[in-house]
């Protein structure tokens, strides 16, 4: 029987914890290290941090260097930040240590259009050390990019792509509700929007991935972001939301090819949002549409990260995207 794949968990926020909990249920995976900067987690057993109900014999360390003194993993599951420039040093350190990586960093999902310098830097470091680095997730990573590209495989030709994702925040974690501005006033939402503190990260990367996957020369990406205002009092994990306060946000990314919009990605996240689900429309001589329901973002992100592990271990060295991956699969029960 093959030895379990040894994992190091880098980042134990809400998503990192979900990833660690899922890996604990897989007999072919073994957590042997963990890193987080939260003083309350450093020195704690990973089993306690993830509330598994039993110790795992893995203590959370404050940095990668300290964690690697204990044991070197086969792969790192990285979940620390969304903005690529801010976490670039982490990826370079991981690459120089010769560690393959699966990450949740949204801007790394397809960085070649918007973060070309950072992409080249990571790709070069990974190639030198002979390891692969992949960032994925549910959005970006699958529902608003990979799924549309995969569906195009049954189309004779595609002239335009439209993807709409509707998320009911009422059943999502408090941190996500806060992140999108639930309970803010319209003025507070506008101020945070102007400061760049609101808006889902990753839609431009999804636009760029779709364009690359379909062989379209992307010219530019434009985005809009608006508040969704509660018409009546609503309940939330942050407390009651009064009529007139923000219940969510509505964001659209427009990708232009050949002087016209050919990719439209629409994301609405709001309390009690009707018609929650994921909807893909591909225009062309034989149009195709698809509707998917029941995909819970946090759970699905943890799943796709874990299901990508064996493919990243065997991937060609360098910075990889979902365009490089075979179809990912879950495990049987």
MARSEFI-610149 format. One record per atom (N, C-alpha, C, CB): residue in one letter; x negated, z negated, y. Coordinates in steps of 0.1 Angstrom, whole numbers, padded with zeros to 4 digits, always signed. Atoms other than C-alpha are relative to their C-alpha. Glycine has a CB too. Layout:
REM MARSEFI-610149
AXZY...
REM end
This chain:
REM MARSEFI-610149
X-0009+0000-0012X+0000+0000+0000X-0009+0000+0012X+0010-0012+0000X+0008-0001-0012X-0015+0010+0034X+0001-0013+0008X+0003+0012+0009X+0000+0011-0009X-0025-0017+0058X+0009+0002+0012X-0015-0004+0005X-0009-0002-0012X-0001-0024+0087X-0009+0005+0012X+0007-0013+0003X+0007-0004-0012X-0010-0008+0120X-0001-0012+0010X+0008+0012+0007X+0002+0012-0008X-0025-0034+0143X+0003+0003+0015X-0015-0005-0001X-0005-0002-0013X-0009-0037+0177X-0005-0010+0010X+0015+0001+0000X+0002+0009-0011X-0018-0051+0211X+0011+0003+0010X-0015+0002+0006X-0011-0001-0010X+0011-0058+0235X-0006-0003+0014X+0011-0009-0003X+0005+0002-0013X+0000-0052+0271X+0011+0000+0010X-0011+0012+0003X-0012+0002-0009X+0027-0065+0294X+0012-0005-0007X+0003+0013+0007X-0011+0007+0008X+0054-0089+0283X+0012-0003+0010X-0005-0013-0007X-0012+0002-0008X+0082-0084+0309X+0012+0003-0009X+0000+0010+0012X-0012-0003+0008X+0118-0076+0297X-0002+0011-0010X+0012+0002+0008X+0002-0011+0010X+0108-0043+0281X-0011-0003-0010X-0002+0013+0008X+0011+0004+0009X+0075-0055+0267X+0004-0010-0011X-0011-0006+0008X-0005+0010+0010X+0093-0084+0250X+0009+0007-0010X+0008-0011+0007X-0009-0008+0010X+0119-0060+0235X-0009+0008-0010X+0009+0009+0008X+0009-0007+0008X+0091-0039+0222X-0006-0009-0011X-0011+0007+0008X+0007+0010+0010X+0073-0069+0206X+0010-0005-0010X-0006-0011+0008X-0011+0005+0010X+0106-0081+0190X+0003+0011-0010X+0012-0004+0008X-0003-0011+0009X+0112-0047+0175X-0012+0002-0010X+0003+0013+0007X+0011-0002+0009X+0077-0044+0161X-0001-0011-0011X-0013+0001+0008X+0001+0011+0010X+0080-0078+0144X+0010+0003-0011X+0004-0013+0007X-0009-0003+0011X+0108-0063+0123X-0005+0011-0009X+0014+0004+0006X+0005-0012+0008X+0087-0034+0110X-0012-0005-0009X-0005+0011+0010X+0011+0005+0009X+0066-0043+0079X-0013+0008+0001X+0005+0000-0014X+0012-0008-0001X+0042-0015+0087X-0008-0002+0013X+0003+0015-0002X+0006+0004-0012X+0033-0030+0120X-0004-0014+0001X+0009+0004+0012X+0005+0014-0001X+0013-0061+0128X-0005-0003+0014X-0011-0003-0010X+0005+0004-0014X+0009-0077+0163X-0012-0009-0001X+0011-0006+0008X+0013+0008+0001X-0027-0090+0166X-0005-0004+0014X-0010+0008-0008X+0005+0004-0013X-0030-0093+0204X+0011+0002+0011X-0012+0008+0004X-0010-0001-0011X-0011-0097+0237X-0006-0004+0013X+0012-0009-0003X+0006+0002-0014X-0019-0095+0274X+0011-0001+0010X-0010+0011+0004X-0009+0001-0011X+0001-0107+0304X-0006-0008+0011X+0014-0005-0004X+0005+0008-0011X-0007-0120+0339X+0008-0012+0004X-0002+0010+0012X-0008+0012-0003X+0021-0145+0340X-0006-0013-0004X+0015+0002-0006X+0006+0013+0005X+0006-0180+0340X+0008-0007-0010X-0003-0008+0013X-0008+0007+0009X+0036-0193+0322X+0000+0005-0014X+0015+0001+0005X+0001-0006+0013X+0030-0169+0293X-0014-0001-0006X+0004+0014+0001X+0014+0000+0005X-0008-0171+0291X-0002-0013-0009X-0010+0000+0012X+0003+0011+0010X-0019-0193+0261X+0012-0003-0009X-0003-0012+0008X-0011+0002+0009X+0016-0192+0246X+0000+0009-0012X+0013+0002+0008X+0000-0008+0012X+0022-0179+0211X+0010+0012+0003X+0005-0008-0012X-0008-0011-0003X+0037-0144+0212X+0014-0002-0006X-0006+0013-0006X-0013+0002+0006X+0065-0155+0189X+0009-0009+0009X-0001-0007-0013X-0007+0008-0009X+0075-0181+0215X+0005+0008+0012X-0008-0012+0005X-0002-0008-0011X+0073-0157+0244X+0012+0010-0002X-0012+0008+0005X-0011-0010+0003X+0096-0132+0226X+0012-0007-0007X-0006+0010-0010X-0011+0008+0005X+0119-0160+0213X+0004+0005-0014X+0012+0001+0009X-0002-0005+0013X+0115-0148+0177X+0004-0012-0009X-0012+0006-0006X-0004+0011+0008X+0121-0183+0164X-0011-0005-0010X+0012+0003-0008X+0011+0004+0008X+0087-0185+0146X-0013+0005+0007X+0002+0006-0014X+0012-0005-0006X+0051-0183+0157X-0006+0012-0007X-0010-0012-0001X+0007-0012+0005X+0031-0151+0152X-0015-0002-0002X+0003+0012+0008X+0014+0003+0000X-0003-0167+0155X-0008+0009+0009X-0005+0003-0014X+0006-0008-0010X-0011-0145+0185X+0002-0006+0013X+0006+0015+0000X-0001+0006-0013X-0019-0161+0218X-0001+0010+0011X-0010-0011+0002X+0000-0009-0012X-0011-0143+0251X-0013-0003+0008X+0013-0002+0008X+0013+0001-0008X-0044-0136+0270X+0002+0005+0014X-0011+0008-0008X-0002-0005-0014X-0048-0130+0307X-0005+0014+0003X-0007-0010+0009X+0005-0013-0003X-0067-0097+0304X-0004+0006-0013X-0012-0001+0010X+0004-0008+0012X-0078-0070+0280X-0013-0004-0006X+0000+0015+0003X+0013+0004+0005X-0114-0081+0278X+0001-0012-0009X-0009-0002+0012X-0002+0012+0008X-0104-0115+0266X+0007+0002-0013X+0007-0011+0008X-0007-0003+0012X-0079-0102+0241X-0008+0007-0010X+0013+0009+0004X+0008-0008+0010X-0104-0078+0225X-0011-0008-0006X-0006+0012+0007X+0009+0009+0006X-0127-0107+0218X+0005-0006-0013X-0004-0011+0009X-0007+0005+0012X-0102-0118+0192X+0000+0010-0011X+0014-0005+0003X-0001-0010+0010X-0096-0086+0174X+0004+0013+0007X+0011-0003-0011X-0003-0013-0006X-0095-0048+0182X+0012+0006-0007X-0012+0009-0001X-0012-0006+0006X-0061-0032+0177X-0002+0015-0004X+0012-0001+0009X+0000-0015+0003X-0054+0003+0163X+0007+0007+0012X+0008+0003-0013X-0007-0006-0011X-0031+0010+0193X+0005-0010+0010X+0012+0009-0005X-0005+0009-0010X-0019-0006+0225X+0014+0005+0005X-0009+0000+0013X-0013-0002-0006X+0018-0008+0236X+0000-0006+0014X+0011-0006-0009X+0003+0003-0014X+0016-0008+0274X+0013+0000+0008X-0010+0009+0006X-0012+0001-0008X+0045-0020+0296X-0002-0009+0012X+0012-0005-0009X+0003+0008-0012X+0033-0032+0330X+0006+0005+0013X-0015-0002+0001X-0004-0005-0013X+0042-0009+0359X+0005+0014-0001X-0012-0001+0009X-0007-0013+0000X+0061+0022+0369X-0008+0010+0008X+0013-0001+0006X+0008-0009-0009X+0038+0036+0396X-0014+0003-0005X+0000-0006+0015X+0013-0003+0006X+0008+0054+0382X-0012-0004+0008X-0001+0015-0002X+0012+0004-0007X-0017+0048+0410X-0003-0014-0001X+0002+0004+0015X+0002+0014+0000X-0012+0011+0408X-0005-0005-0014X+0012-0008+0003X+0004+0004+0014X-0018+0009+0370X-0011+0009-0005X+0012+0000-0009X+0010-0009+0005X-0044+0037+0368X-0012-0008-0006X-0005+0008+0012X+0012+0007+0006X-0073+0011+0363X+0003-0005-0014X-0004-0011+0009X-0003+0005+0013X-0055-0003+0333X-0002+0011-0011X+0015-0005-0001X+0001-0011+0009X-0053+0031+0316X-0015+0004-0002X+0008+0012+0004X+0014-0004+0002X-0089+0039+0323X-0008-0011-0008X-0007+0001+0014X+0006+0011+0008X-0100+0005+0309X+0004+0001-0015X+0004-0014+0005X-0005-0002+0014X-0079+0011+0278X-0007+0012-0007X+0015+0002-0001X+0007-0012+0005X-0094+0046+0274X-0015-0003-0003X+0002+0012+0009X+0015+0003+0002X-0130+0034+0278X-0002-0009-0011X-0006-0006+0013X+0001+0009+0011X-0123+0008+0252X+0003+0007-0013X+0009-0012+0001X-0002-0008+0012X-0114+0036+0228X+0014-0003-0007X-0011-0002-0010X-0012+0005+0005X-0078+0024+0224X+0011+0010+0003X+0004-0013+0006X-0012-0008-0003X-0048+0048+0219X+0011-0008+0006X+0005+0006-0014X-0010+0008-0008X-0019+0039+0241X+0014+0008-0001X-0004-0001+0014X-0014-0004-0003X+0019+0043+0241X+0005-0009+0012X+0010-0001-0012X-0004+0007-0012X+0032+0033+0276X+0014+0003+0004X-0010+0003+0011X-0013-0002-0007X+0064+0029+0295X-0001+0004+0014X+0009-0013-0001X+0002-0003-0014X+0049+0039+0328X+0007+0013+0004X-0016+0001+0003X-0008-0012-0003X+0074+0063+0343X-0007+0011+0006X+0012-0004+0009X+0007-0010-0007X+0051+0082+0365X-0011+0007-0009X-0006-0005+0013X+0009-0006+0010X+0028+0089+0335X+0007+0009-0010X-0008-0011-0007X-0007-0008+0010X+0055+0106+0315X-0003+0014+0001X+0015-0003+0001X+0005-0014-0002X+0046+0139+0331X-0006+0000+0014X+0012+0011-0001X+0006+0002-0013X+0021+0133+0359X-0007+0013+0006X-0010-0010-0001X+0008-0011-0004X+0006+0168+0361X+0004+0007+0013X+0000+0010-0011X-0005-0007-0012X+0028+0180+0390X-0002-0009+0012X+0014+0004-0002X+0000+0009-0011X+0030+0149+0412X-0012-0009+0001X+0012-0009+0000X+0011+0009+0000X-0001+0129+0402X-0012+0007-0007X+0003-0014-0006X+0010-0008+0007X-0026+0156+0392X-0014-0007-0001X-0001+0013+0006X+0013+0007+0001X-0057+0136+0401X-0001-0011-0010X-0004-0005+0014X-0001+0011+0009X-0047+0106+0382X+0001+0005-0015X+0012-0010+0003X-0001-0005+0014X-0037+0127+0352X-0013+0006-0005X+0011+0012+0001X+0013-0005+0005X-0071+0145+0351X-0009-0011-0003X-0006+0009+0011X+0009+0011+0003X-0089+0112+0353X+0003-0007-0013X+0002-0011+0011X-0004+0007+0013X-0069+0096+0324X-0003+0010-0012X+0015-0004+0000X+0002-0010+0010X-0071+0128+0304X-0015+0001-0004X+0006+0014+0004X+0014-0001+0002X-0108+0131+0308X-0006-0012-0008X-0008+0001+0013X+0004+0012+0007X-0114+0095+0298X+0004-0001-0014X+0005-0013+0008X-0005+0000+0013X-0092+0098+0268X-0007+0010-0009X+0015+0003+0000X+0007-0010+0008X-0109+0130+0256X-0014-0005-0003X+0000+0013+0008X+0013+0005+0002X-0143+0114+0260X-0001-0010-0012X-0006-0006+0012X+0000+0011+0010X-0133+0085+0237X+0007+0004-0012X+0006-0012+0006X-0007-0005+0012X-0113+0106+0213X+0013-0006-0004X-0009-0001-0012X-0013+0007+0003X-0080+0089+0217X+0011+0007+0008X-0001-0015+0004X-0011-0006-0006X-0045+0099+0228X+0007-0011+0008X+0010+0007-0009X-0008+0009-0008X-0024+0083+0256X+0013+0007+0003X-0007-0004+0013X-0014-0005-0002X+0014+0089+0258X+0008-0010+0008X+0006+0004-0013X-0010+0008-0006X+0040+0076+0282X+0014+0006-0003X-0002-0002+0015X-0013-0005+0004X+0076+0078+0271X+0010-0011+0003X+0001+0005-0014X-0010+0009-0002X+0109+0060+0273X+0013+0007-0001X-0001-0007+0014X-0013-0007+0001X+0146+0068+0275X+0002+0008+0012X+0011-0011-0002X-0002-0007-0012X+0145+0079+0311X-0010-0004+0010X+0014-0001+0006X+0004-0012+0006X+0120+0095+0317X-0004-0002-0014X-0010+0007+0008X+0005+0000+0014X+0110+0105+0282X+0009+0006-0010X-0003-0014-0004X-0009-0006+0009X+0141+0116+0265X+0013+0005+0005X+0003-0010-0011X-0014-0004-0003X+0177+0116+0278X+0001+0010+0011X+0007-0012+0004X-0001-0009-0011X+0170+0135+0310X-0011+0011+0001X+0000-0008+0013X+0010-0011+0000X+0142+0158+0300X-0002+0005-0015X-0014-0006+0005X+0003-0005+0013X+0131+0160+0263X+0013+0005-0007X-0006-0011-0009X-0013-0004+0007X+0168+0163+0251X+0004+0014+0005X+0011-0010+0003X-0004-0013-0005X+0175+0192+0274X-0010+0011-0005X+0000+0000+0016X+0010-0010+0005X+0142+0210+0264X+0003+0003-0015X-0014-0006+0002X-0003-0002+0014X+0151+0205+0227X+0012+0009-0002X+0001-0013-0007X-0012-0008+0001X+0186+0219+0232X-0002+0014+0004X+0011-0006+0009X+0003-0014-0004X+0171+0250+0248X-0004+0008-0012X-0010+0000+0011X+0004-0007+0012X+0158+0259+0214X+0010+0008-0007X-0006-0010-0010X-0011-0008+0006X+0192+0272+0204X+0005+0010+0010X+0011-0009-0006X-0005-0009-0011X+0196+0293+0236X-0009+0013+0000X+0000-0007+0013X+0008-0013-0002X+0186+0330+0239X-0008+0000+0012X+0009+0012+0000X+0006+0001-0013X+0177+0322+0275X+0007-0011+0008X-0001+0014+0008X-0006+0011-0008X+0182+0294+0300X-0003+0004+0015X-0006-0014-0003X+0002-0003-0014X+0188+0301+0337X+0000-0013+0009X+0011+0009+0004X+0000+0013-0008X+0195+0265+0349X+0003-0011-0009X+0011+0001+0011X-0002+0013+0007X+0195+0229+0337X+0007-0010+0009X-0013-0005-0006X-0006+0012-0007X+0218+0201+0347X+0002-0011-0009X+0014+0005+0006X-0001+0012+0009X+0216+0166+0333X+0006-0011+0009X-0014-0004-0005X-0007+0012-0007X+0239+0137+0344X-0001-0012-0010X+0014+0004+0004X+0000+0012+0008X+0233+0102+0332X+0008-0011+0008X-0015-0005-0002X-0008+0010-0006X+0259+0075+0340X-0002-0013-0008X+0015+0004+0000X+0004+0013+0007X+0249+0039+0333X+0010-0011+0006X-0014-0004+0003X-0008+0011-0004X+0274+0010+0334X-0008-0013+0001X+0012-0002-0010X+0009+0011-0002X+0254-0018+0350X+0007-0013-0004X-0003-0001+0014X-0006+0013+0004X+0280-0044+0339X-0005-0005-0013X+0015+0003-0001X+0005+0004+0013X+0264-0045+0305X-0015+0000-0001X+0007+0008-0011X+0015-0001+0000X+0228-0043+0316X-0006-0013+0006X-0005+0012+0008X+0007+0012-0004X+0203-0070+0324X+0000-0003+0015X-0014-0001-0005X+0000+0004-0014X+0202-0089+0357X-0011+0006+0008X-0001-0016+0001X+0011-0006-0008X+0168-0075+0367X+0003+0014+0004X-0013+0000-0009X-0004-0014-0003X+0182-0040+0365X+0010+0001+0011X+0005+0008-0012X-0010+0001-0010X+0212-0049+0386X-0006-0002+0014X+0011-0010-0003X+0007+0003-0012X+0189-0064+0412X-0008+0011+0005X-0008-0013-0002X+0009-0011-0003X+0165-0035+0411X+0008+0012+0007X-0006+0005-0013X-0007-0011-0006X+0192-0010+0421X+0009-0004+0012X+0009+0007-0011X-0006+0004-0013X+0206-0031+0449X+0014-0006-0001X+0001+0011+0009X-0013+0007+0001X+0237-0048+0435X+0001-0012+0009X+0003-0004-0015X-0004+0011-0009X+0253-0072+0460X-0006+0002+0014X-0005-0013-0005X+0005-0002-0013X+0234-0058+0490X+0011+0005+0009X-0012+0010+0000X-0009-0007-0010X+0252-0047+0522X-0005+0014+0001X+0001-0008+0013X+0004-0014-0003X+0251-0011+0532X-0012+0001+0008X+0011+0008+0006X+0012+0001-0009X+0226-0020+0559X-0012-0004-0007X+0003-0009+0012X+0011+0005+0008X+0204-0039+0535X-0005+0011-0009X+0003-0013-0008X+0003-0011+0009X+0205-0010+0511X-0008+0011+0007X+0012+0006-0007X+0007-0010-0008X+0195+0015+0538X-0014-0004+0004X+0009+0003+0013X+0014+0005-0004X+0166-0007+0549X-0009+0000-0011X+0001-0014+0006X+0009+0000+0012X+0152-0011+0514X-0003+0014-0004X+0007-0008-0011X+0002-0014+0003X+0157+0026+0508X-0011+0006+0009X+0013+0008+0001X+0010-0005-0010X+0137+0034+0540X-0014-0005-0003X+0004-0004+0014X+0013+0006+0004X+0109+0011+0527X-0005+0005-0013X+0001-0015+0000X+0004-0005+0013X+0108+0029+0494X+0001-0010-0011X-0014+0005+0000X-0002+0011+0010X+0120-0002+0475X+0012+0002-0009X+0001-0013+0007X-0011-0003+0008X+0150+0014+0459X-0001+0014-0006X+0014-0002+0008X+0000-0013+0007X+0156+0043+0436X-0007+0000-0013X-0007+0010+0009X+0006-0001+0013X+0149+0050+0400X-0013+0008+0000X+0010+0006-0010X+0013-0007+0001X+0113+0060+0392X+0000+0009-0012X-0012-0010+0000X+0002-0009+0011X+0107+0090+0371X+0008+0013+0000X+0004-0007-0012X-0008-0013+0000X+0133+0117+0380X-0009+0012+0003X+0011-0002+0010X+0008-0012-0003X+0107+0140+0396X-0009+0003-0012X-0009-0003+0012X+0008-0003+0012X+0085+0136+0365X+0009+0008-0011X-0006-0013-0006X-0008-0006+0010X+0115+0146+0343X+0003+0015+0005X+0014-0007-0001X-0001-0014-0005X+0121+0177+0366X-0012+0008-0004X+0003+0000+0015X+0012-0007+0003X+0085+0187+0362X-0002+0002-0015X-0012-0008+0005X+0001-0002+0014X+0086+0182+0324X+0009+0011-0005X+0003-0013-0007X-0010-0011+0004X+0117+0204+0320X-0006+0013+0005X+0013-0003+0007X+0005-0013-0005X+0101+0231+0342X-0012+0005-0009X-0005-0001+0014X+0011-0004+0009X+0069+0230+0321X+0004+0004-0014X-0010-0012-0001X-0005-0003+0013X+0088+0230+0289X+0006+0013-0002X+0009-0011-0005X-0007-0013+0000X+0108+0261+0298X-0009+0011+0006X+0013-0001+0008X+0009-0010-0006X+0078+0278+0314X+0003+0005+0014X-0001+0012-0009X-0004-0004-0014X+0092+0278+0349X-0011-0005+0010X+0014-0006+0003X+0010+0005-0011X+0067+0276+0379X+0007-0008+0010X-0007+0012+0006X-0007+0009-0009X+0081+0246+0397X-0007+0000+0014X+0000-0015-0005X+0005+0000-0014X+0078+0248+0435X+0000-0013+0007X+0007+0011+0008X-0002+0013-0006X+0091+0215+0447X+0011-0007-0006X+0002+0002+0016X-0011+0008+0004X+0113+0186+0440X+0005-0008+0012X-0005-0010-0012X-0006+0008-0010X+0137+0170+0464X+0010-0010-0006X+0008+0010+0010X-0009+0010+0005X+0157+0138+0460X+0009-0005+0010X-0009-0012-0006X-0009+0007-0008X+0187+0121+0474X+0003-0013-0006X+0013+0008+0003X-0004+0014+0006X+0197+0084+0470X+0010-0006+0009X-0013-0009+0000X-0011+0005-0007X+0229+0069+0481X+0006-0013-0007X+0012+0010+0002X-0006+0012+0006X+0246+0035+0476X+0014+0003-0005X+0001-0011+0011X-0014-0001+0005X+0277+0032+0455X+0007-0013+0004X+0001+0002-0016X-0006+0012-0007X+0300+0008+0474X+0013-0005-0009X+0005+0003+0014X-0011+0005+0008X+0324-0015+0455X+0013+0001+0008X-0003-0015-0004X-0013+0000-0007X+0361-0008+0464X+0008-0012-0001X+0008+0012-0005X-0006+0012+0002X+0372-0041+0451X-0010-0010-0004X+0012+0001-0010X+0010+0010+0005X+0356-0074+0441X-0003+0002-0015X+0007-0015+0002X+0005-0002+0013X+0335-0071+0410X-0009-0011-0005X-0007+0014-0001X+0009+0010+0005X+0316-0094+0387X-0013+0006-0004X+0006-0007-0013X+0013-0004+0004X+0279-0091+0381X-0008-0011-0005X-0007+0008+0012X+0009+0011+0004X+0250-0110+0366X-0006-0007+0012X-0011+0006-0009X+0005+0006-0012X+0240-0117+0402X+0011-0008+0007X-0006+0010+0009X-0011+0007-0006X+0274-0133+0410X+0010+0010+0005X-0006-0008+0012X-0011-0009-0004X+0306-0118+0425X-0005+0010+0011X+0011-0008+0006X+0003-0011-0010X+0302-0085+0444X+0013+0002+0008X-0005+0013-0007X-0011-0001-0008X+0326-0084+0473X+0003+0015+0003X-0001-0007+0014X-0003-0014-0004X+0345-0052+0483X-0008+0004+0012X+0015+0002+0002X+0009-0004-0011X+0322-0033+0506X-0015-0002-0002X+0004-0007+0012X+0014+0002+0004X+0290-0045+0490X-0004+0011-0010X-0002-0014-0006X+0006-0011+0009X+0267-0023+0469X+0003-0004-0015X-0015+0002+0002X-0002+0002+0014X+0277-0020+0432X-0009+0008-0008X+0014+0003-0004X+0009-0008+0007X+0250+0005+0423X-0006+0011+0009X+0006+0006-0012X+0006-0011-0007X+0232+0037+0433X+0002+0013-0007X-0015-0003+0002X-0002-0013+0005X+0236+0074+0429X-0012+0009+0005X+0014+0006+0006X+0012-0007-0003X+0204+0095+0428X+0000+0014-0006X-0012-0008-0005X+0001-0013+0005X+0199+0132+0424X-0014+0006+0003X+0011+0009+0006X+0012-0007-0002X+0167+0152+0419X+0002+0015-0002X-0011-0005-0010X-0002-0014+0000X+0166+0189+0427X-0013+0007-0002X+0007+0005+0013X+0013-0008+0002X+0139+0212+0412X+0002+0014+0003X-0004-0002-0015X-0001-0013-0005X+0133+0245+0428X-0010+0009-0006X-0002+0001+0016X+0008-0010+0007X+0120+0276+0410X+0004+0013+0006X+0001-0001-0015X-0003-0013-0006X+0118+0310+0426X+0009+0000+0012X+0007+0009-0011X-0008+0001-0012X+0133+0298+0458X+0014-0006-0001X+0001+0013+0007X-0013+0006+0002X+0164+0283+0443X+0000-0011-0010X+0010+0011-0005X-0002+0011+0008X+0176+0252+0426X+0003+0004-0014X+0010-0010+0005X-0003-0004+0014X+0174+0256+0388X+0000-0013-0009X-0011+0009-0005X+0000+0013+0007X+0170+0219+0377X+0007-0010+0008X-0014-0004-0005X-0007+0011-0007X+0195+0192+0387X+0001-0012-0009X+0014+0005+0006X+0000+0012+0007X+0191+0157+0375X+0008-0011+0008X-0014-0006-0005X-0009+0010-0007X+0219+0132+0385X+0000-0013-0008X+0014+0006+0002X+0000+0013+0006X+0216+0095+0378X+0009-0009+0008X-0014-0006-0001X-0008+0010-0006X+0244+0071+0386X+0000-0013-0008X+0015+0005+0001X+0000+0013+0007X+0240+0034+0378X+0009-0009+0009X-0014-0006-0001X-0009+0008-0008X+0269+0012+0389X+0008-0010-0009X+0009+0009+0008X-0009+0009+0007X+0290-0018+0379X+0013+0007-0004X+0003-0012+0008X-0013-0006+0005X+0320-0007+0358X+0001+0015+0002X+0012-0007+0007X+0000-0015-0002X+0309+0030+0361X+0008+0006-0011X-0014+0005+0000X-0008-0007+0010X+0335+0051+0343X-0008+0012-0006X+0013+0006+0006X+0006-0012+0007X+0325+0078+0318X-0015-0002-0002X+0003+0013+0007X+0015+0002+0002X+0291+0062+0310X-0004+0009-0012X-0002-0015-0003X+0005-0009+0011X+0270+0085+0289X-0011+0010+0006X+0011+0008-0007X+0010-0010-0004X+0245+0114+0290X+0005+0014-0003X-0013-0003-0008X-0007-0013+0001X+0256+0149+0297X-0010+0011+0004X+0012+0001+0009X+0010-0011-0002X+0234+0181+0294X+0008+0013+0001X-0011+0000-0011X-0005-0013-0001X+0244+0215+0306X-0011+0010+0002X+0011+0002+0011X+0010-0011-0001X+0222+0246+0300X+0008+0013+0003X-0008+0001-0013X-0006-0013-0003X+0233+0278+0318X-0008+0011-0006X+0001+0001+0015X+0007-0012+0005X+0225+0312+0305X+0010+0010-0006X-0011-0004-0011X-0009-0009+0007X+0240+0341+0285X+0009-0007-0010X-0007+0012-0006X-0008+0008+0010X+0252+0316+0259X-0001-0015+0004X-0005+0002-0015X+0001+0014-0005X+0258+0283+0278X+0001-0011-0011X+0010-0003+0011X-0001+0012+0009X+0253+0250+0259X+0002-0012+0007X-0013+0000-0009X-0002+0013-0006X+0266+0216+0267X+0000-0011-0010X+0013-0001+0009X+0001+0011+0010X+0261+0182+0251X+0004-0013+0007X-0014-0001-0006X-0003+0013-0005X+0275+0147+0256X-0004-0010-0010X+0015-0001+0003X+0005+0011+0008X+0259+0116+0242X+0005-0013+0005X-0016+0000-0002X-0005+0013-0004X+0274+0081+0243X-0007-0011-0008X+0015-0001-0001X+0005+0011+0008X+0261+0047+0233X-0015-0003+0001X+0004+0001-0014X+0014+0002-0002X+0225+0049+0244X-0003-0011+0010X-0008+0013+0004X+0003+0011-0009X+0215+0015+0258X-0015+0001+0004X+0003-0014-0006X+0014-0004-0005X+0184+0021+0280X-0011-0009-0005X+0001+0000+0015X+0011+0009+0004X+0164-0010+0273X-0003+0000-0015X+0003-0015+0004X+0002+0000+0015X+0170-0010+0235X-0006+0014-0004X+0014-0002-0007X+0005-0014+0004X+0164+0028+0233X-0015+0002+0005X+0009+0011+0007X+0014-0001-0005X+0132+0025+0254X-0010-0007-0010X-0002-0006+0014X+0009+0007+0010X+0117-0001+0230X-0001+0009-0013X+0006-0014-0003X+0000-0008+0013X+0128+0021+0200X-0009+0012+0001X+0014+0004-0003X+0008-0012-0001X+0112+0053+0213X-0015-0003+0001X+0004+0009+0012X+0014+0004+0000X+0079+0035+0221X-0005-0003-0014X-0001-0012+0010X+0005+0004+0014X+0077+0020+0186X+0000+0012-0009X+0009-0011-0005X-0001-0012+0009X+0088+0053+0169X-0011+0010+0003X+0013+0006+0001X+0010-0010-0004X+0061+0072+0188X-0014-0004-0006X-0001+0001+0015X+0013+0005+0004X+0032+0050+0174X-0007+0009-0010X+0002-0014-0006X+0008-0008+0010X+0023+0071+0143X-0004+0013+0005X+0008+0001-0013X+0003-0013-0005X+0024+0103+0162X-0012+0000+0010X+0012+0006+0007X+0011+0002-0010X+0001+0090+0190X-0013-0002-0008X+0003-0011+0010X+0012+0003+0007X-0024+0078+0164X-0006+0013-0006X+0003-0010-0011X+0005-0012+0005X-0027+0113+0150X+0000+0012+0010X+0009+0004-0012X-0001-0011-0010X-0023+0133+0182X-0014+0004+0004X+0008-0005+0013X+0012-0005-0005X-0051+0154+0197X-0005-0009+0012X+0000+0014+0005X+0004+0008-0011X-0073+0134+0222X+0004+0005+0013X-0015-0002+0000X-0004-0003-0013X-0062+0133+0258X+0012-0006+0004X+0001+0015+0002X-0012+0005-0005X-0033+0125+0280X+0011+0009-0005X+0000+0000+0016X-0011-0007+0006X-0002+0136+0261X+0013-0002+0006X+0001-0003-0015X-0014+0002-0004X+0035+0141+0270X+0009+0002-0011X+0003+0009+0012X-0009-0002+0011X+0066+0144+0250X+0001+0015-0004X+0014-0005+0004X+0001-0014+0004X+0061+0182+0251X-0010+0002-0012X-0005+0008+0012X+0010-0001+0011X+0031+0175+0227X+0005-0006-0013X-0013-0006+0005X-0003+0008+0011X+0050+0153+0203X+0010+0008-0009X+0007-0013+0004X-0011-0005+0009X+0070+0163+0172X+0012-0008+0002X-0005+0000-0015X-0012+0008-0001X+0106+0151+0170X-0003-0014-0005X+0012+0006-0007X+0002+0014+0005X+0105+0113+0168X+0011-0005-0009X-0002-0010+0012X-0011+0005+0009X+0124+0095+0141X-0001-0015-0001X-0003+0006-0014X-0001+0014+0003X+0136+0060+0135X-0002-0003-0015X+0014-0006+0004X+0002+0004+0014X+0132+0041+0102X+0014-0003-0006X-0010-0011-0001X-0013+0004+0008X+0159+0036+0075X+0001-0015-0001X+0000+0007-0013X-0002+0015+0001X+0174+0002+0070X+0004-0002-0015X+0011-0005+0009
REM end
